[in-house]
């Protein structure tokens, strides 16, 4: 019964209450029966030896190898995929050629995973198990093998095992297999195979050792751990049943030492299993009640009930895994979080191992697992094993290699082993040049910590210096040739070498040589590099070299020369002579004057380019306008000609015959809604009958917009500006703005009216007027400026008539150079103001931080940081520029926004013989090419004036529209005369 349960539990994450029997289930049952027979015979033989000569072997001819032979038959019957017999020699020849091709390909690239798998499959198919063993060994040296590959290999080796030496080889193979991944099926095979060697010396202890290790590894597995428990318990129960017939013939002492102790082992297994939450616990409890002759102790029942309660907590996560599809990373992550909260180390380790079976190529999962082991368990063998498996599964991830080196150093691994691991990391094939810099830095840090700098010279120090030199050579030759970049543009490795020589070895001469090399690699133009060199000289050098470094910095720095000049003057003010001060002042003034000239020339050049772009844009605009006017002129001529022809026909033709009336649409006049719906229902589109959905969403939206258009527009009363505020930058999608804004402004005082502004289509335009009863309430409402409303900052400003107060300007951010303010770009969108302030305040006193957002309130990844003075801002630029924030590399510079272009005022167009007319405004994108004007010009002018009056007082036209002179109207006879003249 237990063997059958073990076989069923070995299925991969099977769903409960499976349906009909799967294909091949009969073979599995036969294999299980064979294993049961092997188990019984092996246990009988072991009992004979352990119980003494009083126990007679019941089957004649039973040898120690019989169990192995029958187990090999069972294993091969269960796992062998079947031997394919080829009918033609051509098929075999084809397979041999493919095998040779795969072997040749692997000799070129040993990291081709699929090539390894294909080669092993073909060798097994051809029955060449010896060559398949060699191929598997080569693959296992490079990659961890999956459960399926290990089981195939193990079954092939079991079928070839002939004697005790072969059995030891199979044991070694099992030990390798259980180290790659957590595999309950492999542990089950291991335990059952060890039963076959129970007749050998120490066989019984070997079986129990394997099963105990299996329980430690996968005994807590809620879906597959049951098979291990039942197989172990069946093994011990078989020994009890085999010894029961002779128990009555033993003395009380021998019975207590043999039979009773063996009986207690079975009791102990039952009790241990019932204290663990596993699926089908109820059946195990019922089996224990039936098997036990004595009542079950109360403590066992309490532990069983507690385990049942735990099982209910775990079931949602297990069911989520059963229902999801592989690789189920999200479900495993949630399960891991749950186990981390509980804090049981064994269960945390188990769930990590289960997740890695299906997500072995996810580096973040390996990092999280190894980090947990490094910080909490700290067991050397376990920690190093996990780190080793991590780099074998994801060799391209430099973070895993760096953590592996740290773990090896932390647990005192031999230096030779650490060096070998580092060499493997260099040949792992990273995907970025910066990865090689990172692994070199990790290894160099390790070598530095081995050096005793109290000694002038040592073997470790020489090894460290040679490693620095080798790192620079490797990055220069191999990495730059592969990636076309150094990966270390700021020469961090060389900087660390120079700092080590100066601070730890007191060798400033070598440090100066290294800094000279750093500056010759394109870093001389950066102020922060010179200041790092200056600080090193300041701490470990002398004043003369400090002065020399700053003088060179003044001449070479191009990004922040003002800061370098300030540092030089500060040093001369505190330490230099009068002559040194004069020289420093002269050099700094000359350098800054040259820098200003260069900046002016660059600005002029940029302005010239901008002007050229504006001229080109204006030319393109004029060309489009001319083309559009020409096209419009052609259409007008054609329309006039057709109209003249129609009038001529009417005048000279038969006037008595009445023409059928035509439905015309003049301007934007449309039939009533009911008439339009009836007309469409009758004729459909273009005169064709078509069904009409009267209640469609588009119709309902149009009706809502029409209702809003019918709302009378109230002109703004400028006499109430003192008690009114103008609110803008509100979300366009805000429904019922007056209702939502009223509670916000009523906190400032009594609100008389909130008047939101809608477009002609009935859409909210994002701004409104709020009128208070008292003036002090309006002043208090101005403090609500920039308050977040539905994800956007609300702008609150005084209500001012700009026609009467042209000097009034709304708030605008400065566009001039602000040396005490920084502009930060490349920030992650998830970065908050508090997080950015935490980073910036390490370099000075932060007065204000402003995150730039879109009109919808979404971050742009930009920010302005205001410091207390210019020196703090300059220092922060050098320290923060290029910093990594949440995997984003940010850029930091002194705030110098570009000048805003002032929009030109639209000029009034002159009509022939008429007054000045206001220009039609079409919005930010202008009038579309297909947008037709269906409104007469007179009505357009009226609506424009009304819209201006709605948003504020409108200037009165100099001449009333009625005074405009109109062109004389032409009759049909006049058109006929024009045609006759031609």
MODA-V476397 format. One record per backbone hydrogen bond with DSSP energy under -0.5 kcal/mol. NH is the residue of the N-H (numbers start at 1). CO is the residue of the C=O. E is the energy in kcal/mol with one decimal. If there is no record, write none. Layout:
nh=NH co=CO e=E
nh=NH co=CO e=E
This chain:
nh=5 co=1 e=-2.0
nh=6 co=2 e=-2.6
nh=7 co=3 e=-2.5
nh=8 co=4 e=-2.3
nh=9 co=5 e=-2.4
nh=10 co=6 e=-1.0
nh=11 co=8 e=-1.2
nh=13 co=11 e=-0.7
nh=14 co=11 e=-0.7
nh=25 co=22 e=-1.5
nh=28 co=24 e=-1.4
nh=29 co=25 e=-2.2
nh=30 co=26 e=-2.2
nh=31 co=27 e=-2.5
nh=32 co=28 e=-2.4
nh=33 co=29 e=-2.4
nh=34 co=30 e=-2.5
nh=35 co=31 e=-2.4
nh=36 co=32 e=-2.3
nh=37 co=33 e=-2.3
nh=38 co=34 e=-2.5
nh=39 co=35 e=-3.1
nh=40 co=36 e=-2.5
nh=41 co=37 e=-2.4
nh=42 co=38 e=-2.8
nh=43 co=39 e=-2.6
nh=44 co=40 e=-2.4
nh=45 co=41 e=-2.4
nh=46 co=42 e=-2.4
nh=47 co=43 e=-2.6
nh=48 co=44 e=-2.0
nh=49 co=45 e=-1.5
nh=50 co=46 e=-2.5
nh=51 co=47 e=-3.1
nh=52 co=48 e=-1.1
nh=55 co=52 e=-1.5
nh=56 co=54 e=-0.7
nh=60 co=58 e=-0.5
nh=62 co=59 e=-0.9
nh=63 co=61 e=-0.5
nh=66 co=63 e=-1.0
nh=67 co=63 e=-0.5
nh=69 co=65 e=-2.3
nh=70 co=66 e=-2.5
nh=71 co=67 e=-2.4
nh=72 co=68 e=-2.4
nh=73 co=69 e=-2.1
nh=74 co=70 e=-2.3
nh=75 co=71 e=-3.0
nh=76 co=72 e=-2.7
nh=77 co=73 e=-2.4
nh=78 co=74 e=-1.8
nh=79 co=75 e=-2.8
nh=80 co=76 e=-1.9
nh=84 co=82 e=-0.5
nh=85 co=83 e=-0.6
nh=86 co=84 e=-0.7
nh=91 co=88 e=-0.8
nh=92 co=88 e=-0.9
nh=93 co=89 e=-2.4
nh=94 co=90 e=-2.3
nh=95 co=91 e=-2.1
nh=96 co=92 e=-2.3
nh=97 co=93 e=-2.2
nh=98 co=94 e=-1.9
nh=99 co=95 e=-2.4
nh=100 co=96 e=-2.3
nh=101 co=97 e=-2.1
nh=102 co=98 e=-2.4
nh=103 co=99 e=-2.4
nh=104 co=100 e=-2.1
nh=105 co=101 e=-2.2
nh=106 co=102 e=-2.3
nh=107 co=103 e=-1.5
nh=108 co=104 e=-0.8
nh=108 co=105 e=-0.6
nh=109 co=105 e=-2.5
nh=112 co=109 e=-1.0
nh=113 co=111 e=-1.2
nh=116 co=112 e=-1.5
nh=117 co=113 e=-1.9
nh=118 co=114 e=-2.5
nh=119 co=115 e=-2.1
nh=120 co=116 e=-2.2
nh=121 co=117 e=-2.2
nh=122 co=118 e=-2.2
nh=123 co=119 e=-2.3
nh=124 co=120 e=-2.2
nh=125 co=121 e=-1.9
nh=126 co=122 e=-2.0
nh=127 co=124 e=-0.8
nh=128 co=123 e=-2.1
nh=129 co=127 e=-1.5
nh=132 co=128 e=-2.0
nh=133 co=129 e=-2.1
nh=134 co=130 e=-1.7
nh=135 co=131 e=-2.3
nh=136 co=132 e=-2.4
nh=137 co=133 e=-2.3
nh=138 co=134 e=-2.1
nh=139 co=135 e=-2.0
nh=140 co=136 e=-2.8
nh=141 co=137 e=-1.3
nh=142 co=138 e=-0.8
nh=142 co=139 e=-0.9
nh=143 co=139 e=-3.3
nh=150 co=146 e=-2.2
nh=151 co=147 e=-2.5
nh=152 co=148 e=-2.2
nh=153 co=149 e=-2.2
nh=154 co=150 e=-3.0
nh=155 co=151 e=-2.4
nh=156 co=152 e=-2.1
nh=157 co=153 e=-2.4
nh=158 co=154 e=-2.5
nh=159 co=155 e=-1.9
nh=160 co=156 e=-1.1
nh=161 co=157 e=-1.1
nh=167 co=163 e=-1.8
nh=168 co=164 e=-2.0
nh=169 co=165 e=-1.9
nh=170 co=166 e=-2.2
nh=171 co=167 e=-2.4
nh=172 co=168 e=-2.3
nh=173 co=169 e=-1.9
nh=174 co=170 e=-2.4
nh=175 co=171 e=-2.2
nh=176 co=172 e=-1.9
nh=177 co=173 e=-2.1
nh=178 co=174 e=-2.2
nh=179 co=176 e=-0.9
nh=180 co=176 e=-0.7
nh=180 co=177 e=-0.8
nh=181 co=177 e=-0.8
nh=183 co=181 e=-0.8
nh=187 co=183 e=-2.0
nh=188 co=184 e=-2.4
nh=189 co=185 e=-2.3
nh=190 co=186 e=-2.6
nh=191 co=187 e=-2.6
nh=192 co=188 e=-2.2
nh=193 co=189 e=-2.5
nh=194 co=190 e=-2.2
nh=195 co=191 e=-1.2
nh=196 co=192 e=-0.8
nh=196 co=193 e=-0.7
nh=197 co=193 e=-0.5
nh=197 co=194 e=-1.0
nh=198 co=195 e=-1.7
nh=200 co=197 e=-1.2
nh=203 co=200 e=-2.0
nh=206 co=202 e=-1.8
nh=207 co=203 e=-2.2
nh=208 co=204 e=-2.1
nh=209 co=205 e=-2.3
nh=210 co=206 e=-2.4
nh=211 co=207 e=-2.4
nh=212 co=208 e=-2.4
nh=213 co=209 e=-2.2
nh=214 co=210 e=-2.2
nh=215 co=211 e=-2.4
nh=216 co=212 e=-2.0
nh=217 co=213 e=-1.8
nh=218 co=214 e=-3.2
nh=219 co=215 e=-1.7
nh=221 co=218 e=-1.4
nh=225 co=221 e=-2.2
nh=227 co=224 e=-0.7
nh=228 co=224 e=-0.6
nh=229 co=225 e=-1.9
nh=230 co=226 e=-2.4
nh=231 co=227 e=-2.1
nh=232 co=228 e=-2.3
nh=233 co=229 e=-2.5
nh=234 co=230 e=-2.5
nh=235 co=231 e=-1.9
nh=236 co=232 e=-2.1
nh=237 co=233 e=-2.4
nh=238 co=234 e=-2.3
nh=239 co=235 e=-1.5
nh=240 co=236 e=-1.7
nh=241 co=237 e=-2.6
nh=242 co=238 e=-2.2
nh=243 co=239 e=-1.8
nh=244 co=240 e=-1.2
nh=245 co=241 e=-0.5
nh=246 co=243 e=-0.7
nh=247 co=243 e=-0.6
nh=247 co=244 e=-1.1
nh=248 co=244 e=-0.5
nh=249 co=246 e=-1.0
nh=250 co=247 e=-1.0
nh=255 co=251 e=-3.2
nh=256 co=252 e=-2.0
nh=257 co=253 e=-2.1
nh=258 co=254 e=-1.9
nh=260 co=255 e=-2.8
nh=261 co=256 e=-0.7
nh=262 co=258 e=-1.9
nh=263 co=259 e=-2.3
nh=264 co=260 e=-2.0
nh=265 co=261 e=-1.3
nh=266 co=262 e=-1.3
nh=267 co=263 e=-1.9
nh=268 co=264 e=-2.6
nh=269 co=265 e=-2.0
nh=270 co=266 e=-2.3
nh=271 co=267 e=-2.5
nh=272 co=268 e=-2.5
nh=273 co=269 e=-2.4
nh=274 co=270 e=-2.4
nh=275 co=271 e=-0.8
nh=276 co=273 e=-1.7
nh=278 co=276 e=-0.7
nh=279 co=222 e=-2.0
nh=281 co=278 e=-0.8
nh=284 co=280 e=-1.2
nh=285 co=281 e=-2.4
nh=286 co=282 e=-2.3
nh=287 co=283 e=-2.2
nh=288 co=284 e=-2.2
nh=289 co=285 e=-2.2
nh=290 co=286 e=-1.9
nh=291 co=287 e=-2.3
nh=292 co=288 e=-2.8
nh=301 co=297 e=-1.6
nh=302 co=298 e=-2.4
nh=303 co=299 e=-2.3
nh=304 co=300 e=-2.2
nh=305 co=301 e=-2.5
nh=306 co=302 e=-2.2
nh=307 co=303 e=-2.2
nh=308 co=304 e=-2.0
nh=309 co=305 e=-1.9
nh=310 co=306 e=-2.0
nh=311 co=307 e=-2.2
nh=312 co=308 e=-1.6
nh=313 co=309 e=-1.1
nh=314 co=310 e=-1.7
nh=315 co=311 e=-1.7
nh=316 co=312 e=-0.6
nh=317 co=314 e=-0.6
nh=318 co=314 e=-2.1
nh=319 co=315 e=-3.2
nh=320 co=316 e=-1.7
nh=321 co=317 e=-1.6
nh=322 co=318 e=-2.1
nh=323 co=319 e=-2.1
nh=324 co=320 e=-1.7
nh=328 co=325 e=-1.2
nh=332 co=328 e=-2.1
nh=333 co=329 e=-2.5
nh=334 co=330 e=-2.2
nh=335 co=331 e=-2.1
nh=336 co=332 e=-2.8
nh=337 co=333 e=-2.4
nh=338 co=334 e=-2.0
nh=339 co=335 e=-2.3
nh=340 co=336 e=-2.5
nh=341 co=337 e=-1.7
nh=342 co=338 e=-1.5
nh=343 co=339 e=-2.9
nh=344 co=339 e=-0.6
nh=345 co=343 e=-0.7
nh=348 co=344 e=-2.4
nh=349 co=345 e=-2.5
nh=350 co=346 e=-2.0
nh=351 co=347 e=-2.5
nh=352 co=348 e=-2.0
nh=353 co=349 e=-2.2
nh=354 co=350 e=-2.6
nh=355 co=351 e=-2.2
nh=356 co=352 e=-2.1
nh=357 co=353 e=-1.2
nh=358 co=354 e=-0.7
nh=358 co=355 e=-0.5
nh=359 co=355 e=-1.3
nh=362 co=359 e=-1.5
nh=363 co=361 e=-0.8
nh=365 co=362 e=-0.6
nh=366 co=362 e=-1.4
nh=367 co=363 e=-2.6
nh=368 co=364 e=-2.3
nh=369 co=365 e=-2.2
nh=370 co=366 e=-2.8
nh=371 co=367 e=-2.3
nh=372 co=368 e=-1.9
nh=373 co=369 e=-2.1
nh=374 co=370 e=-2.6
nh=375 co=371 e=-1.9
nh=376 co=372 e=-2.1
nh=377 co=372 e=-0.7
nh=378 co=373 e=-2.9
nh=380 co=378 e=-0.6
nh=383 co=379 e=-3.2
nh=384 co=380 e=-2.7
nh=385 co=381 e=-1.9
nh=386 co=382 e=-2.1
nh=387 co=383 e=-2.2
nh=388 co=384 e=-2.4
nh=389 co=385 e=-2.3
nh=390 co=386 e=-2.2
nh=391 co=387 e=-2.0
nh=392 co=388 e=-1.4
nh=393 co=389 e=-1.9
nh=394 co=390 e=-2.6
nh=397 co=394 e=-1.6
nh=398 co=396 e=-0.7
nh=400 co=397 e=-0.6
nh=401 co=397 e=-1.1
nh=402 co=398 e=-2.5
nh=403 co=399 e=-2.2
nh=404 co=400 e=-1.8
nh=405 co=401 e=-2.4
nh=406 co=402 e=-2.0
nh=407 co=403 e=-2.4
nh=408 co=404 e=-2.4
nh=409 co=405 e=-2.2
nh=410 co=406 e=-2.7
nh=411 co=407 e=-1.8
nh=412 co=409 e=-1.3
nh=413 co=408 e=-2.8
nh=418 co=414 e=-1.8
nh=419 co=415 e=-2.4
nh=420 co=416 e=-2.2
nh=421 co=417 e=-2.2
nh=422 co=418 e=-2.2
nh=423 co=419 e=-2.2
nh=424 co=420 e=-2.0
nh=425 co=421 e=-1.9
nh=426 co=422 e=-2.0
nh=427 co=423 e=-1.3
nh=428 co=425 e=-1.5
nh=431 co=396 e=-0.5
nh=435 co=432 e=-0.6
nh=436 co=432 e=-0.7
nh=436 co=433 e=-0.7
nh=437 co=433 e=-1.2
nh=438 co=434 e=-2.1
nh=439 co=435 e=-2.2
nh=440 co=436 e=-2.1
nh=441 co=437 e=-2.3
nh=442 co=438 e=-2.1
nh=443 co=439 e=-2.1
nh=444 co=440 e=-2.7
nh=445 co=441 e=-2.4
nh=446 co=442 e=-1.7
nh=447 co=443 e=-2.3
nh=448 co=444 e=-2.4
nh=449 co=445 e=-1.9
nh=450 co=446 e=-0.6
nh=450 co=447 e=-0.8
nh=451 co=447 e=-0.5
nh=451 co=448 e=-1.2
nh=453 co=451 e=-0.9
nh=455 co=452 e=-1.5
nh=462 co=458 e=-1.9
nh=463 co=459 e=-2.0
nh=464 co=460 e=-2.1
nh=465 co=461 e=-2.4
nh=466 co=462 e=-2.4
nh=467 co=463 e=-1.9
nh=468 co=464 e=-2.2
nh=469 co=465 e=-2.2
nh=470 co=466 e=-2.4
nh=471 co=467 e=-2.5
nh=472 co=468 e=-2.1
nh=473 co=469 e=-2.0
nh=474 co=470 e=-2.8
nh=475 co=471 e=-2.5
nh=476 co=472 e=-1.8
nh=477 co=473 e=-2.4
nh=478 co=474 e=-0.8
nh=479 co=474 e=-1.9
nh=480 co=475 e=-1.3
nh=481 co=477 e=-1.4
nh=482 co=478 e=-1.6
nh=483 co=479 e=-2.7
nh=484 co=480 e=-1.7
nh=491 co=488 e=-1.7
nh=495 co=491 e=-2.3
nh=496 co=492 e=-2.5
nh=497 co=493 e=-2.1
nh=498 co=494 e=-2.4
nh=499 co=495 e=-2.6
nh=500 co=496 e=-2.4
nh=501 co=497 e=-2.4
nh=502 co=498 e=-2.3
nh=503 co=499 e=-3.1
nh=504 co=499 e=-0.5
nh=504 co=500 e=-1.8
nh=505 co=500 e=-1.4
nh=507 co=501 e=-3.4
nh=508 co=506 e=-0.6
nh=511 co=507 e=-1.7
nh=512 co=508 e=-2.7
nh=513 co=509 e=-1.8
nh=514 co=510 e=-2.1
nh=515 co=511 e=-2.3
nh=516 co=512 e=-2.1
nh=517 co=513 e=-1.8
nh=518 co=514 e=-2.1
nh=519 co=515 e=-2.3
nh=520 co=516 e=-1.7
nh=521 co=518 e=-1.1
nh=522 co=519 e=-0.8
nh=523 co=518 e=-0.7
nh=524 co=519 e=-1.0
nh=526 co=523 e=-1.4
nh=530 co=526 e=-1.3
nh=531 co=527 e=-2.4
nh=532 co=528 e=-1.9
nh=533 co=529 e=-2.0
nh=534 co=530 e=-2.8
nh=535 co=531 e=-2.6
nh=536 co=532 e=-2.0
nh=537 co=533 e=-2.4
nh=538 co=534 e=-2.7
nh=539 co=535 e=-1.9
nh=540 co=536 e=-2.5
nh=541 co=537 e=-2.3
nh=546 co=542 e=-1.6
nh=547 co=543 e=-2.6
nh=548 co=544 e=-2.1
nh=549 co=545 e=-2.3
nh=550 co=546 e=-2.2
nh=551 co=547 e=-2.4
nh=552 co=548 e=-2.0
nh=553 co=549 e=-2.0
nh=554 co=550 e=-2.3
nh=555 co=551 e=-1.4
nh=556 co=552 e=-1.9
nh=557 co=553 e=-2.8
nh=558 co=525 e=-2.1
nh=559 co=525 e=-1.4
nh=564 co=560 e=-1.3
nh=565 co=561 e=-2.5
nh=566 co=562 e=-2.1
nh=567 co=563 e=-2.0
nh=568 co=564 e=-2.3
nh=569 co=565 e=-2.5
nh=570 co=566 e=-2.1
nh=571 co=567 e=-2.2
nh=572 co=568 e=-2.4
nh=573 co=569 e=-2.1
nh=574 co=570 e=-1.4
nh=575 co=571 e=-2.3
nh=576 co=571 e=-0.7
nh=576 co=572 e=-0.6
nh=581 co=577 e=-2.3
nh=582 co=578 e=-2.5
nh=583 co=579 e=-2.4
nh=584 co=580 e=-2.3
nh=585 co=581 e=-2.7
nh=586 co=582 e=-2.5
nh=587 co=583 e=-2.4
nh=588 co=584 e=-2.6
nh=589 co=585 e=-2.5
nh=590 co=586 e=-2.3
nh=591 co=587 e=-2.5
nh=592 co=588 e=-2.8
nh=593 co=589 e=-2.4
nh=594 co=590 e=-2.0
nh=595 co=591 e=-2.4
nh=596 co=592 e=-2.6
nh=597 co=593 e=-2.1
nh=598 co=594 e=-2.3
nh=599 co=595 e=-2.4
nh=600 co=596 e=-2.5
nh=601 co=597 e=-2.5
nh=602 co=598 e=-2.4
nh=603 co=599 e=-2.6
nh=604 co=600 e=-2.8
nh=605 co=601 e=-2.7
nh=606 co=602 e=-2.5
nh=607 co=603 e=-2.8
nh=608 co=604 e=-2.7
nh=609 co=605 e=-2.4
nh=610 co=606 e=-2.5
nh=611 co=607 e=-2.7
nh=612 co=608 e=-2.4
nh=613 co=609 e=-2.3
nh=614 co=610 e=-2.3
nh=615 co=611 e=-2.7
nh=616 co=612 e=-2.6
nh=617 co=613 e=-2.5
nh=618 co=614 e=-2.7
nh=619 co=615 e=-2.6
nh=620 co=616 e=-2.5
nh=621 co=617 e=-2.2
nh=622 co=618 e=-2.7
nh=623 co=619 e=-2.7
nh=624 co=620 e=-2.3
nh=625 co=621 e=-2.3
nh=626 co=622 e=-3.0
nh=627 co=623 e=-2.4
nh=628 co=624 e=-2.5
nh=629 co=625 e=-2.8
nh=630 co=626 e=-2.7
nh=631 co=627 e=-2.1
nh=632 co=628 e=-2.2
nh=633 co=629 e=-2.6
nh=634 co=630 e=-2.1
nh=635 co=631 e=-1.9
nh=636 co=632 e=-2.3
nh=637 co=633 e=-2.4
nh=638 co=634 e=-2.2
nh=639 co=635 e=-2.3
nh=640 co=636 e=-2.7
nh=641 co=637 e=-2.3
nh=642 co=638 e=-2.2
nh=643 co=639 e=-2.3
nh=644 co=640 e=-2.4
nh=645 co=641 e=-2.2
nh=646 co=642 e=-2.2
nh=647 co=643 e=-2.4
nh=648 co=644 e=-2.3
nh=649 co=645 e=-2.2
nh=650 co=646 e=-2.2
nh=651 co=647 e=-2.2
nh=652 co=648 e=-2.7
nh=653 co=649 e=-2.0
nh=655 co=653 e=-1.0
nh=658 co=656 e=-0.5
nh=664 co=662 e=-0.7
nh=666 co=664 e=-0.6
nh=667 co=665 e=-0.5
nh=669 co=666 e=-2.2
nh=676 co=672 e=-2.9
nh=677 co=673 e=-2.4
nh=678 co=674 e=-2.4
nh=679 co=675 e=-2.6
nh=680 co=676 e=-2.5
nh=681 co=677 e=-2.5
nh=682 co=678 e=-1.6
nh=683 co=679 e=-2.7
nh=684 co=679 e=-0.6
nh=684 co=680 e=-1.7
nh=687 co=684 e=-1.1
nh=688 co=685 e=-1.5
nh=694 co=692 e=-1.0
nh=696 co=693 e=-1.3
nh=700 co=696 e=-2.2
nh=701 co=697 e=-2.4
nh=702 co=698 e=-2.2
nh=703 co=699 e=-2.6
nh=704 co=700 e=-2.3
nh=705 co=701 e=-2.4
nh=706 co=702 e=-2.6
nh=707 co=703 e=-2.4
nh=708 co=704 e=-1.9
nh=709 co=705 e=-2.1
nh=710 co=706 e=-1.5
nh=711 co=708 e=-1.0
nh=715 co=713 e=-0.6
nh=716 co=949 e=-2.1
nh=718 co=716 e=-0.8
nh=720 co=717 e=-1.6
nh=721 co=718 e=-1.3
nh=723 co=720 e=-0.9
nh=724 co=721 e=-1.2
nh=725 co=770 e=-2.1
nh=726 co=797 e=-3.2
nh=727 co=725 e=-0.6
nh=727 co=768 e=-2.6
nh=728 co=795 e=-2.6
nh=730 co=766 e=-2.4
nh=734 co=731 e=-1.5
nh=740 co=736 e=-1.9
nh=741 co=737 e=-2.5
nh=742 co=738 e=-1.4
nh=743 co=739 e=-0.6
nh=745 co=741 e=-2.0
nh=746 co=742 e=-2.4
nh=747 co=743 e=-0.6
nh=748 co=745 e=-1.8
nh=749 co=745 e=-0.7
nh=752 co=750 e=-0.5
nh=752 co=771 e=-2.6
nh=753 co=771 e=-1.6
nh=755 co=769 e=-3.0
nh=756 co=754 e=-0.7
nh=757 co=767 e=-1.9
nh=759 co=763 e=-2.9
nh=762 co=759 e=-1.5
nh=765 co=757 e=-2.5
nh=768 co=727 e=-2.5
nh=769 co=755 e=-1.8
nh=770 co=725 e=-2.3
nh=771 co=753 e=-3.1
nh=771 co=769 e=-0.5
nh=772 co=723 e=-3.5
nh=773 co=750 e=-2.0
nh=778 co=774 e=-1.1
nh=779 co=775 e=-2.0
nh=780 co=776 e=-2.1
nh=781 co=777 e=-1.9
nh=782 co=778 e=-0.9
nh=782 co=779 e=-0.5
nh=783 co=780 e=-1.3
nh=784 co=781 e=-1.9
nh=785 co=782 e=-1.4
nh=786 co=794 e=-3.3
nh=787 co=784 e=-1.9
nh=787 co=794 e=-0.7
nh=789 co=792 e=-3.4
nh=792 co=789 e=-1.1
nh=794 co=787 e=-3.1
nh=795 co=728 e=-2.3
nh=796 co=794 e=-0.5
nh=797 co=726 e=-2.4
nh=799 co=721 e=-0.6
nh=799 co=724 e=-1.2
nh=800 co=798 e=-0.9
nh=802 co=800 e=-0.9
nh=804 co=801 e=-0.8
nh=805 co=801 e=-1.8
nh=808 co=805 e=-1.6
nh=818 co=895 e=-2.7
nh=819 co=817 e=-0.6
nh=821 co=818 e=-1.5
nh=822 co=865 e=-3.1
nh=823 co=893 e=-3.7
nh=824 co=822 e=-0.6
nh=824 co=863 e=-3.0
nh=825 co=891 e=-2.7
nh=827 co=861 e=-2.2
nh=831 co=828 e=-2.0
nh=836 co=832 e=-2.1
nh=837 co=833 e=-2.3
nh=838 co=834 e=-2.0
nh=839 co=835 e=-1.4
nh=840 co=836 e=-2.4
nh=841 co=837 e=-2.4
nh=842 co=839 e=-0.7
nh=843 co=840 e=-2.0
nh=844 co=841 e=-0.7
nh=846 co=844 e=-0.6
nh=847 co=845 e=-0.6
nh=847 co=866 e=-3.0
nh=848 co=866 e=-1.3
nh=850 co=864 e=-2.7
nh=852 co=862 e=-1.9
nh=854 co=858 e=-2.7
nh=857 co=854 e=-2.0
nh=860 co=852 e=-2.1
nh=862 co=852 e=-0.5
nh=863 co=824 e=-2.0
nh=864 co=850 e=-2.5
nh=865 co=822 e=-2.1
nh=866 co=848 e=-3.0
nh=866 co=864 e=-0.5
nh=867 co=820 e=-3.0
nh=867 co=865 e=-0.6
nh=868 co=845 e=-1.2
nh=873 co=869 e=-1.4
nh=874 co=870 e=-2.6
nh=875 co=871 e=-2.5
nh=876 co=872 e=-2.3
nh=877 co=873 e=-2.0
nh=878 co=874 e=-1.8
nh=879 co=875 e=-1.7
nh=880 co=876 e=-2.7
nh=881 co=877 e=-2.2
nh=882 co=890 e=-2.0
nh=883 co=880 e=-2.5
nh=885 co=883 e=-0.6
nh=885 co=888 e=-3.5
nh=886 co=884 e=-0.5
nh=888 co=885 e=-1.4
nh=890 co=883 e=-2.7
nh=890 co=888 e=-0.7
nh=891 co=825 e=-2.5
nh=893 co=823 e=-1.8
nh=895 co=818 e=-0.7
nh=895 co=821 e=-2.8
nh=903 co=901 e=-0.6
nh=909 co=917 e=-1.2
nh=911 co=915 e=-0.8
nh=914 co=911 e=-2.5
nh=917 co=909 e=-2.1
nh=926 co=923 e=-0.6
nh=931 co=928 e=-1.0
nh=932 co=930 e=-0.7
nh=934 co=932 e=-0.7
nh=940 co=936 e=-2.2
nh=941 co=937 e=-2.5
nh=942 co=938 e=-1.9
nh=943 co=939 e=-2.8
nh=944 co=940 e=-2.2
nh=945 co=941 e=-2.1
nh=946 co=942 e=-2.3
nh=947 co=943 e=-2.4
nh=948 co=944 e=-2.1
nh=949 co=945 e=-2.4
nh=950 co=946 e=-1.9
nh=951 co=947 e=-1.8
nh=952 co=948 e=-1.1
nh=963 co=960 e=-1.5
nh=964 co=961 e=-1.4
nh=965 co=913 e=-0.9
nh=975 co=971 e=-1.6
nh=976 co=972 e=-2.1
nh=977 co=973 e=-2.4
nh=978 co=974 e=-1.9
nh=979 co=975 e=-1.8
nh=980 co=976 e=-2.2
nh=981 co=977 e=-1.8
nh=982 co=978 e=-0.9
